[in-house]
Amino acid sequence: MATKRHVRRIGRTGLAGGMLALAALTIAGGGPPGGGAGGDTQDILGRILDKPIYAHAQWGVLEEDPQGGVLHELQSDKFFIPGSVAKLFTVSGTWHALGGDHRFTTPVHAVGTRDGAGLHGDLVLVAQGDLALGGRVTPEGTLDFTSLDHTYANDLPGATLTPEDPLAGIDDLARQIRQSGISRVDGDVVIDTRLFETPALDPTPTPLIINDNLIDLLTTPTAPGRPAELSWRPQVAPYKVVSQVTTVAAGGTTDIQVTASEDGTQITLSGTIAADAAPVLRVSPVEDPAAFGRTALIEALARAGVTVTADQVGANDEDGLPAAYAPGSDVASYVSPPFSQYARLVLKVSHNLGANLDLCLMAVTAGSTDCEAGFPVLRAFLEAAGVDSTQVQLADGRGGDPVDRATPVAVNQLLRYWLHTPDAEVFRDTLPVLGEDGTLDGFCTGCGGVGKVFAKTGTVAGFDALNGRLAVGAETVAGYLVTPSGEIRTFFAGVNNLAVADLDAFISQVIEDVAEASSILQQQGG
């Protein structure tokens, strides 16, 4: 089988491949540096900042009392690589453009003539940029997540799945179509993707997204010498998965690789898994989300009792779509949870696809199909929110581009803006909580700040081939501190430009140090 890619995973003894943009740990603050704050910052954080590992690194710190100015400061007016802390800017801009209560309504239109239970024409699903489309929605109407999201499964060990069905929204639409009286479609099923043009962003947002445009591949060990057990989802034609993974003795090597055909539809897993290992998750990209969604809807219609004469597998043919849909032609619609839930997902797990999608959604609010048009919308919001946009540099929505920079001052200004809005508490609750959930789950669990630090994290790291070590561009954290006396502070804390031996050292030293720095700042509050 010809293969397009060989997805290499990041083991706990090192990084494979190039740059890795993970969840960015950031603490944000606002306002100009205060006199004496730098010296005090060195005093309280010195045992972290003075470690030999940071000899060539740069630290930035800014903690502010929104009512009383700077409390702790270190190089707060300098540009830092933010990593995924940049998501605070894009999520905030989209929240402002759409509204926290905005719900994505994805309709299906019957284009043609009705003859009793038959439709002579096409069913057209008009994609609306719904990141989840029902795939993570809980019975309570919230979006589910795990602390290490499946989108990171090929990069980091321990990624897990939420239990919800990735095809839940598609199945719901199919049932509605049947309930509308249609049981036969003499025509095609089409996905209308004209909401926005495919941008040059990585990962690439698309108007229709099912399961984050990924196939989940879960390998479970059996007995030594036996083939491992495979389960995968969502199962949509013509995607097929073959496992060549063998179970080895307890304590043996677990190393699972993924390869796929050029069109992504033929996937192979190979390697080994130890008999005592936990199930291992890998993912493979859906290369043509529109064609995937078309087939998924045709299959869902069959399950709901609707026959479609068009072939299940084929290209998504958008030629001939009407400029507008006739009133009353909608036969189904899926209504999402509010945007605040999407913001929570993006910020809790550092969802890269969702953050890039936000740029496109902002562009759409400006009447453009060019995702680049989202940047002027974002800049206008930042300026209106009191953020100095010249202290922010962005070339994507997720914080993974080499251009991306921000000063601790700018991050703090954004966080201070939120404190004066009706959604202040809702926004704070979208952030990871130190030691408890999201990308801060399990870090600094013995610190006094556990449960009192609400902050976005950010990581940029890659493999230094020259020295055989892990090069860390950034580890940052920014958000809110609830002091022991119950007051709220804004903060940023982060380090740029250092090196560690491997991934284990990075997790146990650098991430822990940045998390501990946030806890120390929280404990200093009065």
Secondary structure, 3 states (H helix, E strand, C coil): CCCCEEECCCCCCCCCCCCEEEEEECCCCCCCCCCCHHHHHHHHHHHHHCCHHHCCCEEEEEEEECCCEEEEEECCCCCECCHHHHHHHHHHHHHHHHCCCCEEEEEEEEEEEEECCEEEEEEEEECCCCCCCCCCECCCCCECCCCCCHHHCCCCCCCCCCCCCCCHHHHHHHHHHHHCCCCEECCCEEEECCCCCCCCCCCCCCCCCCHHHEEEEEEECCCCCCECEEEEECCCCCCEEEEEEEEECCCCCCEEEEEECCCCCEEEEEEEEECCCCCEEEEEECCCHHHHHHHHHHHHHHHHCCEECCCCCCCCCCCCCCCCCCCCCEEEEEEEEEHHHHHHHHHHHCCHHHHHHHHHHHHHHCCCCCHHHHHHHHHHHHHHCCCCHHHEECCCCCCCCCCCEECHHHHHHHHHHHHCCCCHHHHHCCCCECCCCHHHCCCCCCCCCCCCEEEEEEEEEEEECCCCEEEEEEEEEEEEEECCCCCEEEEEEEEEEEEECCHHHHHHHHHHHHHHHHHHHHHHCC
